[in-house]
């Protein structure tokens, strides 16, 4: 069996490094996606959970204010239409606080 030259060994090590780097990048992307899914699930749970009314109201207000400029595609905006439009209850509560009948 012939011994590999230094250049061949370096090329082999470089290929291994690239493969490991690709695997690391894939793991990082998967972790990032998982974090986003869990955070989204948490937010949606808090928006619909009756046990956290004040937090839910403040969160919904924040999302209505901050999310529209973040969403650039119409399809993305459509996904959040139910969150971005004030609910009837929120409109009624706001008008009641302002003294409207």
Secondary structure, DSSP 8 states (H G I E B T S, - for coil): -----HHHHHHHHHHHHHHHHHHHHHHHHHHHHHHHHHHHHHHHHHHH-GGGHHHHHHHHHHHHHHHHHH--SHHHHHHTHHHHS--HHHHHHHHHHTT--
